[in-house]
Amino acid sequence: MARTLALALCVLALAGCQLYWLKPNADMSSFTADHQACVKSAGTPMGGEDRVLVNVKVYRTCLRERGWTRETGSSYANPSGYFRGLENEGPVRLSDVPEQVPSRDLPGRSRR
């Protein structure tokens, strides 16, 4: 039993799952625009800089209101249309977008 549990945990760790934002027919430019608008509305300015302290719950609500949904994907490659958003609260630059995972078309998945 312990061996099975250990094996299951190893498989999950190796799978490298992450959460992504998806929206029908969206591309990187539309995600970037919505992401930056939501960072701005969910953020509290930090002095005169281009930085805000983001409330992640407000950020996620903002993206959902703009038609985005979340889905689990790989941390290695995904079909096109999977976009990484903010996962942690903290200071971010208004102009920054989280690093994206390379896309690839997977068998049985349609392009977004």
Secondary structure, DSSP 4 states (H G I P E B T S, - for coil): -HHHHHHHHHHHHHH-EEEEEE-TT--HHHHHHHHHHHHHHHEEE-TTSSEEEE-HHHHHHHHHHTT-EEEEEESS-B-TT-B----S-EEEETT--PPPPPB-PPTT----
